[in-house]
Amino acid sequence: MISAEPFSVQRGFTLLEVLIALFVLDFGLLALAAVQLRTYSTTREAEYQSIAALHARVGRGHACQS
């Protein structure tokens, strides 16, 4: 007598599911790297603006004293 099971229980992931998960993970990591680069450039710009403002303030102070 042949025993026929209607459906077997699936264990593990298919290759397609793994590839999709890796794609989503890679996309998230690339987005995180883009945010890091943007943060770095914005921080540098703010540093340069602070230095320029400090030089402008010091320059005005010397002009008023002479």
Secondary structure, DSSP 8 states (H G I E B T S, - for coil): -----S-----S--HHHHHHHHHHHHHHHHHHHHHHHHHHHHHHHHHHHHHHHHHHHHHHHHHHH-
